[in-house]
């Protein structure tokens, strides 16, 4: 097969409102959330289901209840059985990868129309029992019930929280919050700077919600005729932080408290903090729950096709996929991976950083964003902080203010870029980029239609 030479475009993007973990969307499974956005993508564009060649879905918290969730949600959404579907797991860049993969399928002539996106229900992440079924207590469900009380003290059996397990890197043995503190310590990012950045994200996100920026592409969640959620939940839960920024300062520091000090942190993670050592009485922890992103539920999807096919089907072309890049670094520094992925995307796209007119940067932590600003500017000619000050980087809030439904965040970033470029009549190129656990980074550059 030879690659075809056609423009690949994005059409018809939608997403659910982002629900805060344990709240409004807690009763929805990830396949249900994905079904909702797949149906909405078809209905809002009047796309005939039989025109779809494939469905690609990112899902981080994969479970056995929906094996190959792309296929499950596609069939639930009424897509024909002929449609191919597969699931991608590259952590927080999973749905960026689905869009890139759809592009690859199209240029290789395997199909013309793909639905790509991601889904996550962190509210339904399970607790698991890990052990071999040759252990007497685990040979059957009945044996498990009978021996439940003894499981906790059985050496070869572990009962784990998959949320905490999944947020801990198995190579470096470090959780995601700790990677952000590593960056803060290594690049001298202060608590004050992080809180200031977080406050501005909350303010921008809340303002965007109130002026209706997200309304055009959010699918309200309705159950039995009753509205469950029609706006992102977290910005309104944290509205008081916008009005009273000093509340951010009062939040406890995660790695510098009575039970676990910053000295303990350096003992456990100091090998990753290059060029810095703990100084008694001087070194301070910086990370708090308010300058770290929230855990969330949600789903998002876009239609990926050729420019020619989009016109044939009467689809609105929202953006052209210009280039992308994926790159890996040490899992301990996963937060700065967007710098490297962006460099790859820029090089492949043949444009310099300063020609980006809109940027959406995944805000896993304020510390990682500010580390990206520093590393990008000092080493890679990427002036992120100038873009931020100009109001073209995350102008409508980001992950800190909106929440982070893991595998759905990549497409959420793309939708933010697309709709920000709609508002900015001078925009030509937009970037969406994110870090992911394991030390991965992904970046995709979109081009405004007709630009």
Backbone torsions as a table, in degrees:
resi	resn	phi	psi	omega
1	UNK	NA	139.8	178.1
2	UNK	-111.4	140.5	179.0
3	UNK	-61.7	139.6	175.3
4	UNK	-86.0	154.4	-179.6
5	UNK	-106.3	84.8	179.3
6	UNK	-138.5	154.1	175.1
7	UNK	-73.8	132.4	177.9
8	UNK	-105.4	130.4	-171.6
9	UNK	-127.5	163.4	175.6
10	UNK	-109.3	134.0	178.6
11	UNK	-133.2	155.5	164.9
12	UNK	56.2	47.3	-179.0
13	UNK	-81.0	138.5	177.5
14	UNK	-142.5	160.8	172.4
15	UNK	-151.0	161.8	171.9
16	UNK	-76.8	163.8	163.7
17	UNK	-61.7	152.2	177.8
18	UNK	-89.7	120.8	179.7
19	UNK	-95.0	142.6	176.5
20	UNK	-75.1	143.6	-176.2
21	UNK	-54.3	132.5	177.9
22	UNK	79.4	7.9	-177.6
23	UNK	-118.1	-127.3	-164.1
24	UNK	-58.3	-36.5	-177.6
25	UNK	-99.8	11.5	-176.0
26	UNK	-62.7	-22.2	-179.2
27	UNK	-86.9	5.2	-178.4
28	UNK	-108.4	133.7	174.1
29	UNK	-80.3	158.4	-176.9
30	UNK	-61.1	-35.1	178.9
31	UNK	-68.3	-29.7	175.8
32	UNK	-69.1	-42.3	177.9
33	UNK	-63.3	-40.7	179.8
34	UNK	-68.2	-39.0	176.9
35	UNK	-57.9	-41.9	-179.1
36	UNK	-59.6	-46.9	-176.6
37	UNK	-75.1	-31.1	176.2
38	UNK	-65.3	-45.8	177.4
39	UNK	-59.5	-44.5	-177.7
40	UNK	-65.3	-39.6	178.9
41	UNK	-61.4	-39.8	178.0
42	UNK	-69.9	-47.3	-175.1
43	UNK	-67.1	-42.2	-176.1
44	UNK	-70.3	-23.1	179.8
45	UNK	-104.9	-3.9	-174.9
46	UNK	57.3	32.7	178.6
47	UNK	-77.4	124.3	179.6
48	UNK	-69.5	125.3	-176.2
49	UNK	-52.5	-34.9	-178.0
50	UNK	-71.4	-9.4	176.2
51	UNK	-80.5	-12.7	-176.7
52	UNK	-83.4	132.1	179.7
53	UNK	-97.4	-26.0	-177.9
54	UNK	-164.5	159.1	178.0
55	UNK	-129.3	125.4	179.2
56	UNK	-120.5	125.2	-174.8
57	UNK	-130.0	131.5	172.0
58	UNK	-89.0	139.9	177.8
59	UNK	-152.9	120.2	-177.7
60	UNK	-84.5	-51.3	-174.3
61	UNK	-84.1	58.4	-171.0
62	UNK	-65.5	137.5	180.0
63	UNK	-135.2	169.2	-175.2
64	UNK	-79.8	-10.2	-177.5
65	UNK	-73.1	-19.7	178.8
66	UNK	-138.1	69.1	-178.5
67	UNK	-61.8	129.7	-171.7
68	UNK	53.4	73.0	-174.0
69	UNK	-59.4	-25.3	177.3
70	UNK	-61.5	-43.4	-179.9
71	UNK	-70.6	-43.4	-179.3
72	UNK	-60.4	-50.3	-176.8
73	UNK	-70.2	-32.4	178.3
74	UNK	-63.6	-46.2	179.6
75	UNK	-68.4	-38.6	176.9
76	UNK	-62.5	-31.6	-178.6
77	UNK	-82.4	-0.1	176.0
78	UNK	90.5	13.2	176.2
79	UNK	-74.3	148.0	-176.0
80	UNK	-66.8	156.6	-176.9
81	UNK	-63.6	-23.3	-179.8
82	UNK	-66.9	-21.0	-173.8
83	UNK	-68.1	125.5	176.1
84	UNK	-75.0	150.2	-178.6
85	UNK	-155.0	137.7	172.8
86	UNK	-148.9	160.3	-172.5
87	UNK	-109.0	140.7	-177.8
88	UNK	-118.1	138.7	175.6
89	UNK	-131.1	95.1	170.5
90	UNK	-125.1	41.4	179.3
91	UNK	55.5	-133.3	-168.0
92	UNK	-73.1	-7.7	175.0
93	UNK	-104.8	16.7	-175.3
94	UNK	-57.5	-46.4	-176.5
95	UNK	-77.4	-24.3	168.7
96	UNK	-61.5	-41.2	179.4
97	UNK	-65.9	-34.0	178.8
98	UNK	-63.7	-38.2	179.4
99	UNK	-68.5	-44.0	177.1
100	UNK	-62.0	-39.9	-179.9
101	UNK	-67.2	-38.6	176.5
102	UNK	-61.0	-42.1	176.5
103	UNK	-56.8	-46.9	-178.5
104	UNK	-61.0	-43.1	179.3
105	UNK	-60.4	-41.6	-176.6
106	UNK	-67.7	-47.5	-176.8
107	UNK	-69.2	-20.0	176.0
108	UNK	-89.1	3.7	174.5
109	UNK	78.3	17.5	-178.2
110	UNK	-82.2	-15.7	-179.5
111	UNK	179.4	175.1	-177.9
112	UNK	-122.3	-23.2	-175.5
113	UNK	-132.3	123.0	-179.5
114	UNK	-130.9	143.0	168.9
115	UNK	-98.9	126.7	-176.7
116	UNK	-130.6	138.7	-179.7
117	UNK	-178.9	-160.1	-178.8
118	UNK	-155.7	159.3	-178.9
119	UNK	-145.0	151.4	178.2
120	UNK	-157.5	138.6	170.3
121	UNK	-129.5	87.2	-179.9
122	UNK	-68.0	-20.4	176.8
123	UNK	-66.2	-24.0	-177.3
124	UNK	-109.3	14.3	173.5
125	UNK	-58.9	128.6	-173.5
126	UNK	-85.8	166.8	163.8
127	UNK	-93.8	142.4	-174.6
128	UNK	-127.2	153.5	173.9
129	UNK	-106.1	117.9	-178.9
130	UNK	-105.9	129.3	179.4
131	UNK	169.6	168.1	-178.4
132	UNK	-87.1	145.5	179.2
133	UNK	-76.5	0.2	171.3
134	UNK	-82.8	-6.5	173.0
135	UNK	-76.0	131.4	-174.3
136	UNK	-52.4	-40.9	-175.4
137	UNK	-70.3	-13.6	-176.0
138	UNK	-116.4	13.5	-174.6
139	UNK	-72.0	-22.8	178.1
140	UNK	-157.2	166.8	178.5
141	UNK	-64.2	-36.2	178.2
142	UNK	-64.9	-41.0	177.7
143	UNK	-63.7	-38.2	178.9
144	UNK	-62.1	-45.8	-180.0
145	UNK	-63.7	-41.8	-178.3
146	UNK	-64.7	-38.1	-174.3
147	UNK	-101.8	15.1	-173.3
148	UNK	-53.8	-46.0	-176.4
149	UNK	-62.4	-28.7	-177.6
150	UNK	-88.3	-12.1	-175.4
151	UNK	-59.9	-37.6	-173.0
152	UNK	-63.4	-25.0	-178.0
153	UNK	-107.6	9.3	179.8
154	UNK	-86.4	121.4	-172.1
155	UNK	-57.4	-37.0	-174.2
156	UNK	-91.5	10.0	-179.2
157	UNK	-123.2	135.4	177.4
158	UNK	-127.5	137.3	174.9
159	UNK	-109.7	114.6	-169.9
160	UNK	-121.1	153.8	171.3
161	UNK	-91.3	115.4	-175.6
162	UNK	-68.5	-21.2	175.5
163	UNK	-64.5	-54.2	-178.9
164	UNK	-67.5	-37.8	179.1
165	UNK	-62.6	-44.3	-178.2
166	UNK	-71.5	-22.9	179.3
167	UNK	-93.6	11.7	177.8
168	UNK	-117.2	124.2	-178.7
169	UNK	-72.1	125.9	-177.2
170	UNK	-77.6	-12.4	179.9
171	UNK	-86.2	-53.6	-179.2
172	UNK	-91.5	-6.3	-180.0
173	UNK	57.2	47.8	-177.3
174	UNK	-137.3	135.5	179.0
175	UNK	-84.3	168.5	-171.1
176	UNK	-64.9	-38.6	178.1
177	UNK	-62.7	-38.6	179.3
178	UNK	-65.8	-33.6	176.9
179	UNK	-63.9	-34.2	178.2
180	UNK	-69.0	-39.5	177.2
181	UNK	-66.6	-35.5	174.8
182	UNK	-57.8	-47.1	178.8
183	UNK	-62.5	-43.7	-179.4
184	UNK	-59.8	-43.1	-179.7
185	UNK	-69.4	-43.5	-174.4
186	UNK	-69.6	-37.1	-177.1
187	UNK	-103.8	12.0	175.8
188	UNK	55.8	50.9	177.0
189	UNK	-94.3	113.4	-173.0
190	UNK	-75.8	160.6	174.5
191	UNK	-60.9	-40.9	-178.6
192	UNK	-61.6	-43.2	179.8
193	UNK	-64.9	-39.2	179.2
194	UNK	-66.2	-44.0	179.7
195	UNK	-64.4	-38.2	178.4
196	UNK	-63.8	-44.4	179.1
197	UNK	-63.6	-45.6	-179.2
198	UNK	-60.8	-42.5	-180.0
199	UNK	-60.3	-42.5	-179.7
200	UNK	-67.0	-35.8	176.4
201	UNK	-63.5	-45.1	177.2
202	UNK	-59.7	-43.3	-178.0
203	UNK	-66.2	-44.6	179.7
204	UNK	-65.4	-42.2	-179.7
205	UNK	-64.0	-44.9	-179.6
206	UNK	-64.5	-41.5	179.0
207	UNK	-62.6	-41.2	179.3
208	UNK	-65.1	-40.4	177.7
209	UNK	-61.7	-44.4	-174.5
210	UNK	-71.0	-29.7	178.9
211	UNK	-90.2	1.1	173.4
212	UNK	84.4	20.4	-178.9
213	UNK	-57.8	-37.8	-174.3
214	UNK	-89.8	-9.9	-171.9
215	UNK	-61.2	-33.8	-173.8
216	UNK	-66.9	-26.0	-175.5
217	UNK	-123.9	11.1	173.2
218	UNK	-94.4	134.3	176.1
219	UNK	-95.9	112.7	178.3
220	UNK	-59.7	141.2	178.0
221	UNK	-94.6	121.3	-177.2
222	UNK	-127.6	135.5	177.2
223	UNK	-129.1	123.5	-179.8
224	UNK	53.1	40.8	177.2
225	UNK	79.0	0.9	-178.4
226	UNK	-110.3	130.4	179.7
227	UNK	-67.4	127.4	176.9
228	UNK	-94.0	-48.1	-178.9
229	UNK	-162.3	131.1	177.7
230	UNK	-127.2	-0.1	175.0
231	UNK	-137.4	157.5	175.7
232	UNK	-57.5	136.6	-169.8
233	UNK	-82.7	-41.1	-170.0
234	UNK	-65.3	-38.8	-179.9
235	UNK	-56.4	-34.5	-178.3
236	UNK	-83.1	-26.2	174.1
237	UNK	-69.3	-26.5	-177.3
238	UNK	-109.6	20.3	-179.4
239	UNK	-58.7	-33.8	-179.2
240	UNK	-64.6	-27.1	178.5
241	UNK	-68.9	-29.8	177.4
242	UNK	-70.6	-42.0	-178.0
243	UNK	-75.2	-31.3	-176.8
244	UNK	-130.1	78.5	-175.3
245	UNK	-61.1	-21.2	179.6
246	UNK	-65.6	-17.1	176.6
247	UNK	-63.0	-30.7	178.6
248	UNK	-63.9	-39.0	-178.3
249	UNK	-64.3	-29.2	-174.6
250	UNK	-84.2	-9.7	-179.6
251	UNK	-65.8	135.3	179.8
252	UNK	-59.4	146.3	176.5
253	UNK	-82.2	128.4	-172.5
254	UNK	-62.7	-44.1	-174.0
255	UNK	-109.1	30.2	179.0
256	UNK	-153.6	64.1	-178.3
257	UNK	-128.6	-174.4	-177.4
258	UNK	-61.3	-35.8	-175.8
259	UNK	-91.7	-18.4	-179.8
260	UNK	-152.2	109.9	-173.8
261	UNK	-94.3	168.8	175.8
262	UNK	-65.6	-26.1	174.3
263	UNK	-65.4	-41.2	175.3
264	UNK	-61.8	-40.0	-179.5
265	UNK	-61.1	-44.5	178.5
266	UNK	-65.5	-35.3	176.5
267	UNK	-61.1	-42.1	-175.5
268	UNK	-84.6	-29.6	-172.0
269	UNK	-128.3	6.9	-176.6
270	UNK	-58.6	-27.2	-179.4
271	UNK	-64.0	-20.1	179.7
272	UNK	-91.6	-17.3	-174.6
273	UNK	-89.5	87.0	-172.5
274	UNK	-71.2	133.6	175.3
275	UNK	77.4	7.3	-179.8
276	UNK	-132.8	146.6	173.8
277	UNK	-131.7	157.6	178.1
278	UNK	-67.7	134.0	176.9
279	UNK	-120.1	115.7	-178.2
280	UNK	-55.9	127.3	177.6
281	UNK	82.3	-9.2	-178.3
282	UNK	-116.2	-40.5	-177.0
283	UNK	-73.3	131.4	-178.6
284	UNK	-128.3	145.7	171.8
285	UNK	-74.8	157.7	-173.7
286	UNK	-128.7	-24.3	-170.8
287	UNK	-81.4	137.9	174.2
288	UNK	-134.2	170.3	178.4
289	UNK	-66.1	-25.3	-177.7
290	UNK	-83.9	-20.7	174.9
291	UNK	-105.5	20.5	172.7
292	UNK	-122.3	151.0	-176.3
293	UNK	-73.5	157.8	-179.2
294	UNK	-86.4	158.0	172.8
295	UNK	-85.7	140.9	-165.8
296	UNK	-147.5	170.2	174.9
297	UNK	-123.0	144.0	177.2
298	UNK	164.9	172.4	179.0
299	UNK	-149.6	157.3	-179.3
300	UNK	-151.7	152.6	179.5
301	UNK	-154.6	149.6	172.7
302	UNK	-132.6	162.6	173.0
303	UNK	-99.7	128.6	178.0
304	UNK	-115.4	127.0	-177.3
305	UNK	-156.6	-175.5	175.1
306	UNK	-87.8	157.2	177.5
307	UNK	-58.6	-42.2	-179.1
308	UNK	-63.4	-45.7	-178.8
309	UNK	-68.3	-36.3	177.8
310	UNK	-59.4	-43.0	179.5
311	UNK	-67.1	-39.3	178.0
312	UNK	-60.6	-37.9	-176.2
313	UNK	-90.0	-2.3	179.9
314	UNK	72.3	28.5	-179.2
315	UNK	-88.1	141.0	174.6
316	UNK	-73.7	124.5	177.1
317	UNK	-82.9	117.4	-175.9
318	UNK	-94.5	-30.2	179.7
319	UNK	-167.3	153.8	171.1
320	UNK	-100.1	136.8	176.0
321	UNK	-78.7	113.0	-174.4
322	UNK	-88.4	-48.2	179.6
323	UNK	-167.3	169.4	174.6
324	UNK	-153.2	168.6	176.5
325	UNK	-154.7	141.7	173.3
326	UNK	-125.5	142.9	-176.4
327	UNK	-152.1	152.9	179.4
328	UNK	-120.3	149.2	174.3
329	UNK	-138.5	-172.9	178.2
330	UNK	-61.4	138.2	175.9
331	UNK	-54.2	-27.9	-179.5
332	UNK	-69.6	-19.9	-179.5
333	UNK	-118.1	30.9	-174.5
334	UNK	-56.1	-29.1	-174.8
335	UNK	-64.2	-23.6	-179.8
336	UNK	-98.5	3.2	-178.8
337	UNK	-57.6	-30.8	177.2
338	UNK	-57.4	-28.6	176.9
339	UNK	-58.1	-46.4	-176.3
340	UNK	-73.6	-42.4	179.2
341	UNK	-64.0	-39.7	177.9
342	UNK	-63.4	-40.8	177.3
343	UNK	-58.2	-41.2	178.6
344	UNK	-65.4	-46.0	-179.2
345	UNK	-62.8	-40.7	178.7
346	UNK	-64.7	-43.9	-179.7
347	UNK	-63.7	-44.3	179.7
348	UNK	-66.8	-32.6	-179.5
349	UNK	-84.6	-10.1	177.5
350	UNK	69.2	31.9	178.5
351	UNK	-132.3	151.1	176.0
352	UNK	-84.6	162.9	-177.4
353	UNK	-57.7	-38.8	-174.1
354	UNK	-69.5	-9.6	176.9
355	UNK	-88.6	-0.6	174.6
356	UNK	-75.4	127.6	-176.3
357	UNK	-98.8	-21.6	175.9
358	UNK	-141.7	139.3	179.8
359	UNK	-135.5	132.1	171.2
360	UNK	-118.3	112.6	-178.9
361	UNK	-109.0	125.1	177.9
362	UNK	-61.7	122.0	-178.3
363	UNK	-97.5	69.8	176.4
364	UNK	-59.0	-43.3	178.2
365	UNK	-147.7	147.3	174.2
366	UNK	-59.0	-36.7	-179.1
367	UNK	-60.8	-40.3	-178.8
368	UNK	-72.2	-37.4	177.2
369	UNK	-61.0	-47.6	-178.6
370	UNK	-68.7	-29.4	173.9
371	UNK	-67.5	-40.2	175.9
372	UNK	-60.8	-43.9	178.3
373	UNK	-55.1	-44.7	-175.2
374	UNK	-72.3	-50.4	-177.9
375	UNK	-64.7	-43.7	-179.2
376	UNK	-60.7	-42.6	-177.9
377	UNK	-72.5	-43.2	-173.8
378	UNK	-75.9	-29.0	-171.6
379	UNK	-120.7	-20.1	-170.3
380	UNK	-131.1	14.1	178.2
381	UNK	56.8	35.9	177.2
382	UNK	-112.2	105.5	-174.5
383	UNK	-91.8	73.8	-177.6
384	UNK	-64.1	-42.7	-175.6
385	UNK	-66.9	-31.6	175.8
386	UNK	-65.3	-41.0	177.2
387	UNK	-63.3	-38.3	179.1
388	UNK	-65.4	-45.6	-179.4
389	UNK	-65.5	-31.8	178.2
390	UNK	-74.3	-12.3	179.7
391	UNK	82.7	19.3	177.5
392	UNK	-104.3	-4.7	175.9
393	UNK	-106.2	117.6	-179.4
394	UNK	49.0	52.4	-178.0
395	UNK	-69.4	-18.3	-176.8
396	UNK	-113.1	31.2	-176.4
397	UNK	84.6	173.9	-178.9
398	UNK	-146.6	-158.6	-175.9
399	UNK	-60.6	-34.6	178.4
400	UNK	-59.0	-40.9	-176.0
401	UNK	-91.1	-29.0	-175.1
402	UNK	-93.3	-31.8	-174.2
403	UNK	110.1	172.0	-171.2
404	UNK	-138.9	86.2	173.7
405	UNK	-81.3	60.9	177.0
406	UNK	24.4	-93.3	-172.9
407	UNK	-67.6	-17.0	179.3
408	UNK	-86.1	-14.5	-171.7
409	UNK	-64.9	-36.3	-179.5
410	UNK	-57.4	-48.1	178.5
411	UNK	-71.3	-33.0	173.7
412	UNK	-58.0	-41.9	177.2
413	UNK	-62.2	-43.8	178.9
414	UNK	-61.3	-42.0	178.9
415	UNK	-64.5	-38.4	175.6
416	UNK	-60.7	-44.6	178.6
417	UNK	-60.2	-48.4	-176.8
418	UNK	-58.5	-47.0	-175.7
419	UNK	-78.2	-26.8	172.8
420	UNK	-68.6	-37.8	177.6
421	UNK	-68.6	-29.7	174.9
422	UNK	-63.1	-38.7	-180.0
423	UNK	-76.7	-26.7	-178.2
424	UNK	-100.2	96.2	-174.0
425	UNK	-65.0	-17.1	179.5
426	UNK	-91.6	-4.4	-175.4
427	UNK	-71.3	139.8	175.0
428	UNK	-118.8	-48.3	-178.5
429	UNK	-119.9	140.9	175.4
430	UNK	-131.9	145.7	-177.9
431	UNK	-118.1	135.1	168.6
432	UNK	-119.5	128.9	-176.9
433	UNK	-147.1	148.4	-176.0
434	UNK	-151.3	153.8	170.1
435	UNK	-94.2	165.7	177.1
436	UNK	-150.6	148.0	-180.0
437	UNK	-59.1	150.9	-172.3
438	UNK	95.8	-3.3	179.7
439	UNK	86.8	21.7	-177.9
440	UNK	-94.5	150.9	173.2
441	UNK	-136.3	144.9	176.8
442	UNK	-133.9	145.4	179.2
443	UNK	-146.6	140.0	177.8
444	UNK	-137.0	132.3	178.8
445	UNK	-104.8	127.3	177.7
446	UNK	-107.4	151.9	177.2
447	UNK	-117.9	134.8	-180.0
448	UNK	-64.2	136.9	179.7
449	UNK	-57.2	130.6	178.0
450	UNK	79.6	-1.6	-177.4
451	UNK	-76.5	NA	NA
